[in-house]
Amino acid sequence: MKKIIYILTALALAACVKDLDTLPLNKTEPVAEYVYGTSDEAYLAGLTKLYFQFASNDLTDLQPMDGGASELIRAFWSVQETTTDEAKCSWENDAWVRALNTNTWTDVQNDAVYAVYVRTLQGIAFVNEYLRQTAPERLRDRGVSAELAAKIDVYRAEARFIRAYLYWMALDCFGNVPFTTENSPFGGTYFPQQADRTKIYEYCVSELQDLISPASALMPPRALYPRADKGSAAGLLARLYLNSEVYTGTPRWSEAKALCEDIFAMGYSLCPSYADLFRGDNGSNPDALGEFLWVIDYDAGNTESYGGTSYILSASLASTDITDESRPNGQRNGWAGLRVPYEFVSQYYGVSGQNYETGEYEAADRRGEIFYIKGRKESMDGALYDFMSGWSCLKFNNIPHDQTNQSYLPVSILKSFSDVDFPMIRLAEIYLIYAEACMNLGQPGQALPYLQQLSARAGVSAPTEITPDFLAAERARELLWEAHRRTDLIRYGLYDTPAYLWPYKGGDTFAGQPFPAYKRLFPIPPTELATNRQLVQNPGY
């Protein structure tokens, strides 16, 4: 058996076990029955590897590419953000960058798109195999005790949640994708068939409904941070209901509203400080923890990954921004990659008085106090690949919430990786889903108190009515750089249409232009089409 050591603090399981043999679950290393036994460690290690699929840099079974860029959170973030008004990347020599920045991708292989496709489906295959190996009959055959079998029931429920989340990513980006479960054939010459988006959507909904039911083995909300629990499953289900009309043609606003009300009763609470949600101690700060329904755990000492929040931190500054006297976001690397167009910042945060020599500016909305502009040029006009044109975003910041740039300097000088957990689902998103559901049901008054809480935290006037324009803007402000924007713009009819333009939308023209509607979905990578001849490319490619 291949020995792979995972430091489990970085994988959300430190409280349970230490270094373990993990299951060899890739297709070049078949699972053997002897991997498992009658003790907890191997089963928990297998679950650990499933969580690790979101943060893995392992290139086994992937085409040659950069390991950090292949990480699922990094790749999904890139397709969700750099294809929109919220982020642009200056790395013009990276093959994926130009296409995503300007919405000009084709069916030619794109590393970011490829990584999302392969990582999601590979992770689903790993979950399926884990569920096969932990099926009740397998446990009985091995002589597993009733006590351990009960623990494994919880692990299996978590695995099913992970699979549902991976399927959501895949259906959101690609629409029709290969569909398999633990009951599907596997191995040998078996090639799974595509299922349409509606079928995969309904499968995820059914799985999540079962996982939040009273009979489910999934743990109660807030029981296992940062592992998934019933609050995590409910949050993902609410997101599926939110986008139901896009995915299936049928809205499910009543279901979304009722589920959000159930989540409100689960004990979550808004963090008093918006900035604290994204600091290096957000996984241990009780105020931040109160808002999270699910996160991906990153730890600078143990998760040495160039994906995830390490990517966001390092790519948000240039090396010249980081000196021995100042580490603006609490770490030592500056890759000069990601920034936000000034037009976005100005439109959504009410910024004024900016001084690019001193780095000072004012924001009408407290959520707009997260930018870094020292040495920058305001406009990206004609300078899409000049990193110093546009605003750097320091929303994700290694500095703990109770420290400053200067007090943390002795640590940040040595820190190459991120401690910031990436929020996959949090309470503020549920508030916004509730508002959208209430608006569409003609009951906006029921949601106003929740929006008022977000406004109070942001230090702005509360809305007196709820409109699509307000919600599209409020989600942009509240969920900036949390990998929601592409999905939101599609739902609001703003992504590819002339109704809303942003810098470099649809081409190399700064003013922006509409682009073909078929690009609401990404192409299936050509290497996958060549491998599985049953796959059909998405229309338009």
matplotlib code that plots the C-alpha trace (Angstrom):
import matplotlib.pyplot as plt

x = [0.0, 1.3, 2.1, 1.0, 1.2, -1.4, -1.1, -4.7, -4.9, -4.8, -7.5, -10.0, -9.5, -6.7, -8.9, -9.6, -6.3, -2.8, -0.8, -2.5, -2.2, -4.8, -6.7, -5.1, -8.2, -6.8, -7.4, -3.7, -3.7, -6.8, -8.3, -7.4, -9.6, -6.7, -6.5, -9.4, -9.8, -11.8, -10.3, -11.3, -8.1, -8.3, -11.9, -11.3, -8.2, -10.3, -12.7, -9.8, -8.7, -12.2, -12.0, -8.5, -9.9, -10.7, -7.1, -5.1, -2.1, -1.6, -1.2, -1.7, -4.0, -4.1, -2.4, 0.9, 0.2, 1.2, 0.2, -0.8, -2.9, -4.6, -6.0, -9.8, -10.5, -8.0, -9.3, -13.0, -12.3, -10.6, -13.5, -16.0, -14.2, -11.8, -14.6, -16.6, -16.3, -14.8, -11.3, -8.7, -5.4, -2.2, -0.4, -0.8, 1.7, -0.4, -2.5, -5.8, -5.6, -6.4, -9.3, -11.0, -10.2, -12.0, -14.6, -12.9, -12.3, -13.0, -13.0, -9.2, -7.9, -7.8, -5.9, -8.4, -11.4, -9.7, -8.8, -12.4, -13.7, -11.2, -11.0, -14.7, -15.3, -12.2, -13.4, -16.8, -15.2, -13.2, -16.4, -18.1, -15.3, -15.3, -19.0, -18.5, -15.8, -17.8, -21.1, -22.8, -22.3, -18.6, -18.3, -20.1, -17.8, -14.8, -16.2, -16.5, -18.1, -21.5, -19.9, -17.4, -20.1, -22.1, -19.1, -18.7, -22.3, -21.4, -18.3, -20.5, -22.9, -20.1, -18.8, -22.2, -22.2, -18.8, -20.1, -23.1, -20.9, -18.6, -21.6, -22.9, -19.6, -19.7, -23.3, -22.9, -19.8, -20.5, -24.2, -24.3, -21.5, -20.8, -23.0, -22.0, -22.8, -21.5, -23.9, -22.4, -20.1, -16.4, -13.0, -11.9, -13.4, -16.4, -17.0, -19.8, -22.5, -23.5, -26.6, -28.4, -28.2, -31.7, -31.1, -27.9, -29.6, -32.5, -30.1, -28.2, -31.4, -32.6, -29.2, -29.2, -32.8, -32.0, -28.8, -30.7, -33.6, -34.0, -32.9, -29.6, -26.3, -24.9, -24.0, -26.1, -25.0, -21.7, -20.7, -17.5, -15.9, -14.5, -16.0, -19.5, -22.7, -26.4, -26.0, -23.5, -26.0, -28.8, -26.8, -25.8, -29.4, -30.5, -28.0, -29.3, -32.9, -31.7, -30.4, -33.1, -34.6, -31.2, -30.4, -33.8, -36.1, -38.3, -37.9, -38.1, -38.5, -40.9, -38.5, -35.6, -37.5, -38.6, -35.1, -33.5, -35.9, -34.8, -31.2, -31.9, -33.0, -29.7, -27.8, -25.6, -24.9, -23.3, -19.8, -19.8, -16.8, -17.0, -13.1, -12.7, -14.3, -11.3, -8.4, -5.7, -7.4, -10.9, -10.9, -10.4, -12.1, -15.5, -17.1, -16.1, -16.9, -20.5, -21.2, -19.6, -21.7, -18.8, -15.2, -12.1, -9.4, -6.0, -3.0, 0.3, 2.3, 0.8, -1.1, 1.8, -0.4, -0.1, -3.8, -6.7, -6.3, -2.5, -3.1, -5.5, -3.1, 0.1, -1.4, -3.0, 0.2, 3.4, 6.8, 7.5, 4.5, 6.1, 9.0, 10.8, 8.8, 5.3, 3.5, 0.1, -1.7, 0.5, 2.7, 5.9, 5.0, 3.9, 3.0, 1.5, -1.5, -5.1, -6.8, -10.2, -11.2, -11.6, -15.0, -16.3, -14.9, -16.4, -19.8, -20.3, -18.4, -18.7, -15.0, -13.6, -10.5, -8.1, -4.4, -2.3, 0.9, -0.1, -2.5, -5.3, -8.9, -12.4, -15.2, -18.9, -19.3, -17.1, -16.8, -14.8, -12.0, -10.2, -8.4, -4.7, -3.9, -0.5, 1.5, -1.4, -2.9, -6.6, -7.7, -7.0, -7.8, -5.2, -3.4, -5.2, -1.8, -0.2, -0.6, -0.3, -3.4, -6.4, -7.0, -5.5, -7.9, -6.8, -10.1, -8.3, -5.5, -3.2, -3.0, -5.1, -8.1, -6.6, -3.2, -1.9, 0.5, 3.3, 2.6, 2.4, 5.5, 7.9, 5.6, 4.5, 8.1, 8.5, 5.0, 4.8, 1.4, -2.1, -3.8, -7.1, -9.9, -11.9, -15.7, -17.7, -21.1, -21.8, -24.8, -24.7, -25.2, -28.3, -29.7, -29.3, -30.8, -33.8, -34.1, -34.2, -36.7, -39.0, -38.7, -39.7, -42.6, -43.9, -43.0, -40.1, -41.0, -40.1, -36.5, -35.8, -34.8, -32.0, -30.8, -30.8, -28.4, -26.0, -26.3, -25.7, -22.5, -21.4, -22.2, -24.7, -28.3, -30.7, -32.7, -36.4, -37.3, -35.8, -35.2, -33.1, -30.7, -30.2, -29.6, -27.2, -25.2, -25.5, -24.2, -21.3, -20.4, -21.0, -19.6, -16.8, -14.1, -15.9, -16.5, -20.2, -20.1, -20.3, -23.2, -25.0, -24.5, -26.0, -29.0, -29.7, -29.3, -26.2, -23.4, -23.3, -25.9, -25.6, -27.6, -24.4, -20.9, -17.6, -14.0, -12.9, -16.1, -16.3, -13.0, -10.0, -12.1, -12.0, -15.6, -16.8, -19.3, -21.8, -20.6, -22.4, -24.9, -23.5, -20.6, -22.8, -21.3, -17.7, -16.6, -15.9, -12.1, -11.0, -8.8, -11.9, -13.9, -11.1, -11.0, -14.7, -16.4, -19.8, -19.4, -21.0, -19.5, -21.7, -23.5, -21.6, -18.1]
y = [0.0, 3.4, 5.5, 9.1, 11.3, 14.0, 16.5, 16.3, 19.7, 21.1, 18.7, 19.5, 16.3, 17.2, 16.7, 13.1, 11.6, 12.3, 11.0, 8.1, 5.8, 7.2, 5.1, 4.7, 5.9, 6.9, 4.9, 3.9, 2.4, 0.2, -0.1, -3.4, -4.9, -5.1, -1.3, -1.5, -3.4, -3.1, 0.1, 3.7, 5.0, 3.8, 4.8, 8.3, 8.6, 7.7, 10.5, 12.8, 12.2, 13.1, 16.5, 16.9, 16.9, 20.6, 21.5, 18.7, 19.6, 15.9, 15.6, 11.8, 11.1, 14.7, 16.0, 17.9, 21.2, 23.3, 21.6, 24.7, 25.9, 22.5, 22.8, 22.8, 25.9, 27.9, 26.7, 27.2, 30.7, 31.6, 30.6, 32.2, 35.5, 36.4, 35.9, 38.7, 42.3, 41.3, 40.3, 40.3, 38.6, 40.2, 36.9, 37.3, 34.5, 31.9, 30.1, 30.3, 34.0, 35.8, 33.6, 34.0, 37.7, 38.5, 35.7, 34.5, 30.9, 28.2, 24.4, 24.5, 23.1, 25.7, 24.8, 26.4, 24.9, 21.5, 21.5, 22.2, 19.4, 16.8, 17.6, 17.5, 14.2, 12.6, 13.6, 12.1, 8.8, 8.8, 9.3, 6.5, 4.1, 5.2, 4.4, 1.0, 0.1, 1.3, -0.3, -2.1, -5.5, -4.8, -3.7, -6.9, -9.1, -7.4, -7.9, -4.1, -3.5, -1.8, 1.2, 1.8, 1.1, 4.0, 6.3, 5.2, 6.1, 9.7, 9.5, 8.2, 11.0, 13.5, 11.8, 12.1, 15.8, 16.2, 14.4, 16.7, 19.8, 18.5, 17.7, 21.2, 22.7, 20.5, 21.1, 24.9, 25.1, 22.4, 21.5, 17.9, 15.8, 12.1, 10.8, 8.0, 6.8, 4.0, 1.7, 2.4, 0.0, 0.9, 0.0, -1.8, -0.4, 1.3, 4.9, 6.7, 8.4, 12.0, 13.0, 16.2, 19.1, 18.6, 15.0, 15.9, 18.8, 16.6, 14.0, 16.5, 17.9, 14.4, 13.6, 16.9, 16.5, 13.1, 14.4, 17.1, 14.8, 13.7, 10.2, 11.3, 10.3, 13.7, 15.6, 18.5, 22.0, 23.4, 20.0, 19.2, 22.4, 22.5, 19.2, 19.2, 18.9, 19.4, 23.1, 22.6, 20.4, 22.8, 25.7, 23.9, 22.9, 26.5, 27.5, 24.8, 26.1, 29.7, 28.6, 26.1, 28.1, 28.4, 24.7, 23.2, 25.9, 25.6, 28.0, 26.8, 30.0, 28.6, 25.7, 28.2, 30.5, 27.7, 26.1, 29.5, 29.8, 26.4, 27.5, 30.6, 28.4, 26.4, 28.8, 30.7, 34.4, 37.2, 38.0, 41.6, 42.5, 41.7, 41.9, 39.3, 36.6, 36.5, 36.9, 34.4, 33.3, 32.9, 29.2, 29.9, 33.3, 32.5, 35.5, 34.4, 30.7, 31.7, 32.7, 29.7, 26.9, 25.2, 26.1, 24.7, 24.7, 26.1, 26.1, 27.7, 25.3, 22.1, 22.9, 24.1, 24.7, 27.4, 27.1, 28.2, 31.3, 31.2, 31.9, 34.7, 36.3, 36.0, 37.0, 40.1, 42.0, 42.7, 41.8, 45.6, 46.0, 43.7, 45.1, 44.4, 47.3, 46.3, 43.1, 44.4, 41.0, 39.2, 37.0, 37.2, 36.5, 38.9, 37.4, 40.5, 38.7, 39.5, 42.9, 44.5, 47.1, 50.5, 50.8, 47.9, 49.4, 52.8, 51.5, 49.2, 50.7, 54.5, 55.2, 58.7, 60.8, 58.1, 59.1, 56.6, 57.9, 57.5, 54.6, 56.5, 56.5, 56.6, 54.1, 54.7, 51.0, 49.4, 46.3, 48.6, 49.1, 46.0, 47.5, 48.4, 51.2, 52.5, 52.9, 51.9, 53.6, 53.9, 52.6, 49.4, 51.1, 49.8, 48.1, 44.8, 43.1, 45.8, 44.7, 48.2, 49.3, 48.6, 48.0, 45.2, 43.4, 42.4, 40.9, 37.6, 38.5, 36.4, 38.9, 37.8, 39.9, 41.3, 42.2, 44.9, 44.8, 46.0, 43.8, 40.7, 41.6, 39.2, 36.3, 37.5, 37.9, 34.2, 33.1, 31.8, 30.2, 31.1, 30.4, 31.8, 29.3, 29.7, 30.2, 27.8, 28.7, 31.3, 32.9, 36.2, 34.2, 32.5, 36.0, 37.0, 33.8, 34.4, 38.0, 36.8, 34.1, 36.6, 39.1, 36.5, 35.4, 38.9, 38.9, 41.3, 42.7, 39.4, 39.6, 43.3, 42.7, 40.3, 42.8, 45.5, 43.4, 43.2, 47.0, 47.7, 45.7, 47.5, 50.9, 51.9, 52.8, 49.8, 49.2, 50.0, 47.7, 44.7, 44.8, 42.6, 45.4, 45.9, 42.2, 41.9, 44.8, 43.6, 40.1, 41.7, 43.7, 41.1, 38.0, 39.6, 37.1, 34.2, 32.5, 33.4, 36.2, 34.2, 32.2, 35.3, 37.3, 34.4, 34.2, 37.9, 37.8, 40.1, 37.7, 37.6, 40.2, 43.9, 44.7, 45.1, 45.8, 45.8, 46.4, 43.8, 41.9, 39.8, 40.9, 43.2, 46.4, 48.2, 49.3, 45.7, 44.0, 41.1, 37.6, 34.4, 33.0, 29.5, 30.6, 30.4, 26.9, 26.0, 23.4, 19.9, 19.6, 17.9, 15.4, 14.1, 13.9, 11.9, 9.5, 8.9, 8.8, 8.8, 12.4, 15.2, 18.7, 21.5, 23.4, 26.3, 24.8]
z = [0.0, -1.0, 2.1, 1.9, 5.0, 5.4, 8.3, 9.4, 11.1, 7.6, 6.5, 9.2, 11.2, 13.6, 16.6, 15.6, 14.5, 13.5, 10.5, 8.8, 5.8, 3.3, 0.9, -2.6, -4.5, -7.8, -10.9, -11.3, -7.8, -7.2, -3.7, -2.0, 0.7, 3.1, 3.4, 5.8, 9.0, 12.2, 13.6, 13.1, 11.6, 8.1, 7.6, 9.0, 6.8, 3.7, 4.7, 5.1, 1.5, 0.3, 2.1, 0.7, -2.9, -2.6, -1.7, -3.4, -5.6, -6.5, -10.3, -10.5, -13.4, -14.6, -17.7, -17.1, -15.5, -12.5, -9.3, -7.5, -10.4, -10.5, -7.0, -7.1, -5.0, -7.0, -10.4, -9.4, -8.0, -11.3, -13.6, -11.2, -10.7, -13.5, -16.1, -14.4, -13.3, -9.9, -10.8, -13.6, -13.8, -15.2, -16.1, -19.8, -20.6, -18.7, -21.2, -19.3, -18.3, -21.6, -22.4, -19.0, -18.6, -21.8, -22.1, -25.3, -24.4, -27.0, -26.8, -26.8, -23.5, -20.8, -17.6, -15.1, -16.8, -17.2, -13.5, -12.4, -14.6, -13.7, -10.0, -9.5, -11.3, -9.9, -6.4, -7.1, -8.2, -4.9, -2.9, -4.8, -4.0, -0.3, -0.1, -1.7, 0.7, 3.8, 2.7, 5.7, 4.1, 3.7, 7.4, 8.5, 6.5, 8.2, 11.6, 12.3, 15.7, 16.0, 17.7, 14.9, 12.3, 13.8, 13.4, 9.8, 9.2, 10.0, 7.7, 4.9, 5.3, 5.1, 2.0, 0.4, 1.2, -0.4, -3.5, -3.7, -3.5, -6.2, -8.4, -7.8, -9.0, -12.1, -13.1, -12.5, -14.8, -17.4, -17.3, -18.5, -17.0, -16.5, -13.7, -11.3, -7.8, -5.6, -7.4, -10.9, -12.6, -12.3, -13.5, -16.6, -19.8, -18.2, -19.3, -17.6, -19.6, -19.3, -17.4, -18.2, -15.8, -14.5, -13.5, -11.7, -10.0, -8.8, -7.6, -5.5, -4.1, -3.1, -1.5, 0.5, 1.6, 2.9, 4.7, 6.6, 7.6, 11.2, 10.4, 8.7, 10.4, 9.4, 12.6, 13.9, 12.9, 14.2, 15.6, 13.7, 12.4, 9.8, 8.7, 7.1, 9.2, 8.6, 8.4, 5.6, 3.7, 4.3, 3.0, -0.2, -0.8, -0.4, -3.0, -5.4, -4.8, -5.5, -8.9, -9.8, -12.6, -14.3, -13.9, -14.6, -16.0, -12.8, -9.9, -6.3, -4.4, -1.8, -1.0, -0.8, 1.6, 3.9, 4.1, 4.9, 7.8, 9.0, 8.8, 10.8, 13.7, 13.6, 15.9, 13.4, 13.9, 11.9, 12.8, 14.1, 11.9, 8.2, 7.9, 10.7, 8.6, 6.3, 8.6, 9.4, 12.6, 11.2, 12.0, 15.7, 16.2, 17.8, 16.2, 12.7, 13.5, 14.3, 10.7, 8.8, 7.6, 5.9, 5.0, 3.5, 6.1, 5.3, 7.7, 6.7, 8.7, 7.3, 4.0, 1.9, -1.2, -3.9, -4.3, -2.2, -0.1, -0.5, -4.2, -3.4, -0.9, -2.9, -6.2, -4.8, -4.2, -6.1, -4.6, -4.4, -2.1, 0.5, 2.4, 5.7, 7.1, 5.8, 4.9, 4.0, 4.1, 6.5, 4.3, 2.3, -1.3, -4.0, -7.4, -9.1, -10.4, -9.2, -8.9, -9.1, -11.8, -10.3, -12.0, -9.9, -6.7, -7.5, -8.4, -5.4, -2.5, -3.0, -2.8, -2.8, -2.0, -3.3, -3.1, -5.0, -3.5, 0.1, -0.5, 1.4, 0.3, 1.8, 1.3, 2.1, 2.8, 5.4, 3.2, 0.8, 3.3, 2.1, -0.9, -1.4, -3.9, -3.0, -6.2, -8.4, -11.4, -11.3, -14.7, -16.5, -19.8, -22.2, -19.3, -18.7, -18.1, -16.1, -12.5, -11.1, -13.0, -10.9, -7.2, -5.1, -2.8, 0.7, 1.8, 2.6, 5.0, 7.1, 9.9, 12.9, 13.7, 16.9, 15.4, 13.0, 10.1, 12.4, 15.3, 13.1, 11.1, 12.8, 11.8, 8.3, 7.2, 7.5, 6.3, 2.7, 2.9, 4.1, 7.5, 6.1, 5.9, 2.7, 3.3, 1.1, 2.7, 5.3, 7.0, 5.1, 1.9, 3.4, 4.3, 0.6, -0.7, 1.7, 0.4, -3.2, -2.5, -0.6, -3.4, -6.0, -3.8, -3.4, 0.3, 0.5, 3.9, 5.6, 4.4, 5.1, 8.8, 7.5, 5.0, 7.6, 9.7, 6.7, 6.2, 9.9, 9.8, 6.6, 8.1, 5.3, 5.1, 5.2, 2.0, 2.1, -0.8, -2.5, -6.2, -8.5, -9.1, -5.4, -4.8, -7.6, -6.2, -2.6, -3.4, -5.2, -2.1, 0.5, -1.4, -3.3, -4.2, -2.6, -6.0, -6.5, -9.1, -12.4, -11.1, -9.9, -13.1, -15.1, -12.8, -13.1, -16.9, -16.8, -17.6, -21.4, -22.4, -23.2, -20.1, -18.0, -19.3, -17.5, -18.5, -21.1, -21.0, -24.1, -25.7, -25.7, -25.7, -22.4, -22.7, -22.8, -25.1, -25.0, -25.8, -27.0, -24.6, -25.0, -22.8, -19.7, -19.7, -20.2, -22.8, -21.8, -22.1, -25.3, -23.5, -21.8, -25.0, -26.5, -23.6, -23.2, -26.6, -25.0, -24.0, -26.1, -26.2, -25.0, -27.7, -29.4, -29.0]

ax = plt.figure().add_subplot(projection="3d")
ax.plot(x, y, z, "-o")
ax.set_aspect("equal")
plt.show()
